[in-house]
Amino acid sequence: MNIPHRAGLENFPPYRQGKAPQAVDGLEAFKLSSNENPYPPLPSVVEAVTGAVSSINLYPEIAAEELRGAIASRWEVSPDNIALGAGSVEVASQIILAVSNPGDQVMFAWRSFEAYPLLATTAGAEPQPIALTGEGGHDLPAMAAAVTPKTRVIFLCNPNNPTGTVLKAAAVDSFISSVPEDVLIVLDEAYVHFNRDADTAVGIEMFRKYPNVAVLHTFSKAYGLAGLRLGYAIASPGLVTNLQKVAVPFGVTSLAQQAGLASLCAEDELQERIDVLVTERRRVHDALAAAGLPVLPSEANFLWLDSRGQTAALAAIFEDNALSVRVFPNEGIRITIGSPAANNRILDAARQAAALLAPQH
Ligand SMILES: Cc1ncc(COP(=O)(O)O)c(C=O)c1O
């Protein structure tokens, strides 16, 4: 006899992982579809993880006091303001579970991080996607106007995945002021380290200013720990307490805790790598723009091609160049900035694409 499953689950799309590149004779393949860091872990991080391996017969420390303390000092907040998760995607899930009742609404810009609608739906909440502006940014006035009495949490993704656009401080200030104070606003700053916009909204500043703001950070991107799964929220102590209640117990492993601590001690070294990626982002952006491709300015570790009807033709060129990129049919293509060799290959593909494309923008 078949066990009945939760109603409607057959209609839930699973999370789509970035594709692996296809092999092409004579070309090294590069995966540029998941916004991963091309650098291997720092030796000090490898050493910390290796040192912790001999005790993986024991459960991790659930309160993770040392790591929460270190993150708290980094941001000059209290450890009571820090909630951890197995990646910031798990913390986002905790937030929705802690804040919304079944049938409540979770708002986000669209297109944005693909997990938002999935996390909302699995929590029994209703996703409230609000279309991006024509320039790929959050339409904050439309978002403010769309708030209903059921809207419990609003994700603002800064810089936005996949478009790379930045939310300006003044715009976010007026948005927060125009939204009811009992709606939680989450500034998802997964790509914050790559953001060099002088006028950007800064999550920690918004958190200090407004009691209904929480910030999401991850060790996956700039710190290169995607495989270990570690992220955190900076939030009010009341919210942190409830996030811990809905978290999967022991979700943050002892290896992740040690790697996180070692990374916080190596921020200068990590910064050098981040700076290279930002320089590379600018180089690739400028070359794509010069080749006539519809690339948006980006403050993240990826670029967005606003390729619309030409998406399939462009995607085929990247594939033929042994590059996997994130393709959104008829919308656009997100390309992660990789190693200089991978980035040079993007430029090879761009030259081929330029020859093929008719001007459209
Ligand atoms: C905007 C945004 N937030 C959160 C995440 C989740 O990252 P992680 O769960 O690895 O911390 C991602 C990952 O791609 C992202 O793009």
The ligand as an SDF file (V2000), in Angstrom:
LIG
                    3D

 16 16  0  0  0  0  0  0  0  0999 V2000
   21.3000   35.3610   -2.2980 C   0  0  0  0  0  0  0  0  0  0  0  0
   21.6860   34.0790   -1.6810 C   0  0  0  0  0  0  0  0  0  0  0  0
   21.3940   33.8640   -0.4050 N   0  0  0  0  0  0  0  0  0  0  0  0
   21.7310   32.7290    0.2030 C   0  0  0  0  0  0  0  0  0  0  0  0
   22.4120   31.7410   -0.4760 C   0  0  0  0  0  0  0  0  0  0  0  0
   22.7030   30.4870    0.2520 C   0  0  0  0  0  0  0  0  0  0  0  0
   24.0380   30.2280    0.4100 O   0  0  0  0  0  0  0  0  0  0  0  0
   24.5180   29.1910    1.4790 P   0  0  0  0  0  0  0  0  0  0  0  0
   23.3530   28.3570    1.8920 O   0  0  0  0  0  0  0  0  0  0  0  0
   25.5590   28.3800    0.7950 O   0  0  0  0  0  0  0  0  0  0  0  0
   25.0360   29.9870    2.6220 O   0  0  0  0  0  0  0  0  0  0  0  0
   22.7510   31.9110   -1.8110 C   0  0  0  0  0  0  0  0  0  0  0  0
   23.4360   30.8630   -2.5520 C   0  0  0  0  0  0  0  0  0  0  0  0
   23.5610   30.8370   -3.7390 O   0  0  0  0  0  0  0  0  0  0  0  0
   22.3740   33.1220   -2.4300 C   0  0  0  0  0  0  0  0  0  0  0  0
   22.6400   33.3440   -3.7190 O   0  0  0  0  0  0  0  0  0  0  0  0
  1  2  1  0
  2  3  1  0
  2 15  2  0
  3  4  2  0
  4  5  1  0
  5  6  1  0
  5 12  2  0
  6  7  1  0
  7  8  1  0
  8  9  2  0
  8 10  1  0
  8 11  1  0
 12 13  1  0
 12 15  1  0
 13 14  2  0
 15 16  1  0
M  END
$$$$
